[in-house]
Amino acid sequence: MAKIEIQIEGMTCGHCAMSITKELSGLQGVGNVQVDHAAGKATVEVDGVSNDQLSEAVSEAGYKATGFATLNA
């Protein structure tokens, strides 16, 4: 599994983080999800999931993914 860090715009509270966690966790191929609203980012473990799919899940929660970084491959 690869670990991806997603920069997310618009998170202001723990509820925001829970909404994003729920959407990302619902994707097939997504493992561990950690969302930090204070830092404005999420870290996810993925297997066969594209950045576009991750971005769409963040959008479904009502937020905007503004950047992606692979932490390990």
C-alpha positions in Angstrom: 0.0 0.0 0.0 1.1 3.5 -0.7 0.7 6.3 1.8 -0.7 9.5 0.3 -1.0 12.9 2.0 -3.8 15.1 0.8 -3.9 18.8 1.4 -7.6 19.8 2.0 -9.1 23.3 1.9 -12.0 24.3 4.1 -11.7 22.1 7.2 -12.3 24.0 10.4 -13.4 21.4 13.1 -13.5 17.8 14.2 -16.8 17.3 12.4 -15.2 18.3 9.1 -12.5 15.7 9.7 -15.1 13.0 10.5 -17.0 13.8 7.3 -13.9 13.5 5.2 -12.8 10.3 7.0 -16.1 8.7 6.3 -16.0 9.5 2.6 -12.3 8.4 2.2 -12.9 5.2 4.2 -15.8 4.3 1.9 -13.5 3.9 -1.1 -12.5 0.4 -2.0 -8.7 0.1 -1.8 -8.4 2.7 1.0 -6.9 1.4 4.2 -6.0 3.6 7.2 -7.3 7.2 7.1 -6.0 10.0 9.4 -7.5 13.5 9.0 -6.0 16.5 10.8 -8.3 19.5 10.5 -5.8 21.8 12.2 -3.1 21.0 9.7 -5.5 20.9 6.8 -4.5 17.4 5.6 -5.4 13.8 5.4 -3.1 10.8 5.3 -4.4 7.7 3.6 -3.1 4.2 2.8 -4.2 3.2 -0.7 -4.0 0.2 -3.0 -5.1 0.9 -6.6 -6.9 4.2 -5.8 -6.2 7.3 -8.0 -5.8 10.8 -6.8 -8.9 11.7 -8.8 -10.9 9.1 -6.8 -9.5 10.6 -3.5 -10.3 14.1 -4.7 -13.9 13.1 -5.6 -14.4 11.6 -2.1 -13.1 14.8 -0.5 -15.5 16.8 -2.7 -18.4 14.5 -1.7 -17.7 15.5 1.9 -18.0 19.2 0.9 -14.3 20.1 0.8 -11.6 20.6 -1.8 -8.4 18.5 -2.2 -5.7 21.0 -3.2 -2.6 18.8 -3.4 -1.3 15.2 -3.2 2.1 13.9 -2.0 3.2 10.3 -2.0 4.9 9.6 1.3 6.1 6.1 0.3 5.5 3.8 -2.6 
